[in-house]
Amino acid sequence: MNGELGNYDTFLEPISTLSIKATLNAKKCIESGFTTIRDLASCEYIGVSVRNCINSGLIEGPRIICAGKALSTTGGHGEFFPPWIDFKGFKGGNYVARVDGAAEIRKEVRKQIAAGVDLIKVATSSGILEEVTEPGNAEFSDEELKLIVEEAKRKGKNVAAHANGEGIKSSLKAGIKSIEHGFLLDEEGAKLMKEKGAFLVPTLKVIDSCLKTNEKFFTKAIARKIRKIKGIPEDSFKKALKNNIKIAMGTDAGSPNNFHGDNSVELELMVKNGMSKILTSRII
């Protein structure tokens, strides 16, 4: 909810400014007709605060089901800076929690649940907006992912996974049933999703929005990755439809050129890529 994560000014803004932006973003969502949304990674528990203010009637907004920071590995998704730069000072853009090994995982999951999150978000694969990673690579070990699910389940919380390629399969094997993005979905992954009764949140809008963004906004390496993945989200979505996989809707708003309040564009892209209008009207 806190601003636009693709805007590098976010790294320089204080948490107070980002909190105000999140409040405005929540209002944009409800005014565009979306009465329930998920916030799957915000910094410093801004999503939790906005949710609580809405629930208490202090501000207007949709029902928010929110996570805290996304769990990620060292060198994994959300690693925007090289290791010689102290990223901890950039609280505004720090929407991931680096966890490596059992002790760090247990502590972070427990801390987030104590802070009042509704679910845990984990990045089980790399993403598009990092310099040196490839989006289909798995990040966590199988043991680490199972531990995340175990700790969340102990407190009655579900887990959602940013997952592409191999990360999809590792997420499903660990017991995660909400797959965000799902790019590079292969036949094995599709079969496993169907078998596990998992949901795909295809976020077609995120790459569509990146492709409409001036390449000068990105580094050369990131622009190359965006060009390389063109068409792949749509192919994965069509594969999910073919295999009768459950589909939910999300936009990954806050990524470059992907704005809160434009949520319905995702539904348009779903129809454009093969989902019937009737099914779209029933989508979660």
N, C-alpha and C positions, 0 to 999 in steps of 0.2 A: 504493500500500500504506500510505502514511503517514497513518493516522487517517481522519477523515471530512472531505473537502474542503468540504462544505457547512456545516460547523460553524465559525463565525467565531472560536471559541476557538483553532482551528488556527493562526491568524495570530499568536497571542501565545505559543505553546508553543515551547520550544527544540527543536532538531533531535534531541537525545538522547531527549526524551519521544516524539517522533514515530517515532523508530527502534524504540522499545519497542512502540509501538502497531502498527507494521508487522509486527513479529515475531509478535504475537498475531493479527493479521489473517491472516497466512500460515497459522498453525495452524488457524484457523477454517475456512479454505478446504479444507485437506486432511482435516479431521475431517468436513466436509460431503460428502466424496466426490469432490472435484475434484483430480485428480493433476497437472494441468498448467494453468497460468493465464498470462495476460499482464498485466504492469504497464505501462500506457501513459501514464505521466507521474507522477513523484514528485520531490520536491524534494531537492536536494543528494545525488543518487545513492543515496538510501535503498534503492530497489528493487534496485540492483546489490549493495549490501552484504548485504541479506537473502538474495538469490539465492546469493551466494558462501558465506554461512554455512550455508545448507541443503545446498548441494553438497558442502561439506566435512564434513557430519555434525554440525556444532556445534548446530544447532537443527532442529526438525521443520517440515516444510512441503512444498508441492507443487513440482514443477519450475516455475521461473519464467522466462519469456521477457520481458525488461524493456527499456524505453526509459529515457531520461533525462527532462529537462524537455521538454515539448511545444514545438516551434517555433511561434511566433505573431508576427504583425506588431504594431507599435505601434498601439494602439487596437483590437486584434483580440480573439480569444477569450481569456478569462482576465484581461481588463483590469477588475479589480474596483473599482479606485479611480480617481478623476479624476487628470489629469496633474500637478496641483499638490501631490499627496501622494507622498512618496518611498516607493514600494512596495518598494524594495530592502531596507529594514530589516526587512520581514516575511518572513523566510526560510522560515518554516513553511508559509505559504500560497502561496509563490512557486513554482508548479510549471510555469511557462511561461518560455521564453527568448525575449525580443524580438529579432527579427532583421529588418533592413530592408536589402535590396540584397545584391549578390553577395559582397562582402567579409565581411559579418557572417554570412551563411549558411554560407560555406565554413568559417569559423573555428569556429562553434558545432557544426556536424556533425562536424568533425574532432576537436574537444575531447571530444564525447560518445563517439565511437568509441574514442578513447584511454582514456577512463574505463571502458570495458568493456561498453557497452550492446549488446544483441542486435539492436536495430532502432532506427530513428528514427521519432518521432511528430511529426506536423505538423498544425496546425489550419488547414485550408484554407477554413474558413468560420467565421462567428460562432457563438455559442452562446446559451444561455437565461439564464445567470446573470450577465449583464452588463447595465448600465443602458441604454446607448445603442445597442447593436447589434441587428440582426435576424438570426435564425439561418440564413437562406438566402443571405445575402450572401457572395460570394467575397472572400477577404482577400489572398492572394498573387497576384502577376502570373504569367502562364504561364511566363515566363522564370525567375522565382524558384523555382517548383515543380520545373521540369525540372532546375535546378541542385541542389536538395536531393536528388532521386532520383539524379542523376549522382554526387554526392559520396558518397552512401551505397553505391551500387553499386560504386564503385571499391574499397571495402573489404569487399565481399561482404555488405552489409547491405540488408535490405528496409525499406520505408517504410509506415507505417500512417497513415491520415488521418482525423482528426475532420472529417467532411464532411457538410454539408446543402445542399440546393438546388443553386445554381450551383457550390458547392464540390465536389460529387460529380463533376460533369463535368470541371472543371479538374484534379481529382486523377487521374482516369482518363486524360485526355489527356497528363498528365505521366508516366504509367507506374506509378502507384500502384494496387495490386490489393487492398488491405485497406481497406474503407470502414467507418468506425465511425459509428454512428447512422444515417446515410442518410435522415434525415427530409426531407420535401419532394422525394422522388424522383419525377421526372416520366417520361413515356414515353421521351423522348430519353435521359435518364440511364439508365433501365432497359435500353434497347436497347444502349447503350454498355457497361454493366456486363457484359451477356451476351457481347457481342462481344470484350471484353478478358479474359474469364474471371476477373473480379474477384469477391471475396467481400464479402457484406454482413454486418456485425455489428450487428443492429438495435437492441440495447439498449432493448427495450421497457420494461424495468423502471425506467429512469431517470426518464421522465416520469410513469409510474405512481406512483413513489415521491414525486415532487414534488407531484403532485396530492393525495396523502394527507398532505402536510405542512401544518401550520397556516399560512395566508397571512401571518400576522403575522411569521413568520420571515423573509419576503422584503420587499424594498422594493415599493412600489406598481407601479413599472414592470416589475419582474421577475415579480411575481404576474400582471400582465396578459399578459406573454409566455407564461407557463405555461398560462394559461387559453386563450390563442389557439391554442396548438399541440396542445391536447387532441385526440386521435383521429388526428392526422397520422402519428405513428410507426407506428400499426397499419395505416393506409392504405398507407404506403410498404412495409411488410413484406408485405402482401397482394399488392402490385404485383410485388414481387420473386419471390414464390412463383408468381404467374401467369406470369412470364417465365422461370421455371426458373433463376433466379440462384442461385449457390452461397451458402449460408448458414452462418455460423459463430456461435458463441455468446459473448457478453460481457455484462456487467451495468453497467459504469461505476460499480462499487461505490466508495463514498467520497463520492458526491454526496448531497444532502439525503435523509435517511430511507432510504438505499440501502446496506445493511450487508454487509460481508464475511461469508461463511458462509451468506448467504441466496441463493446463486447459482442454486439450482434453481428459484426463482420465475420466472426468465427462461424456462426450458423450459415451465413451466405457461402463461405468457403466449403463447408461440409456439403451443402446442396450441389455446389459447382463440381465437387469431386465424387458424386455418386450417391449421397444419402437422399432419400425421398423427403419431400417437404413435410409429409405426415409424420415420419419418424423424427425429423428435426423438431417438430412442435412438441414432441413428447420427451425430448432429451432431458437428462438430468443436468 
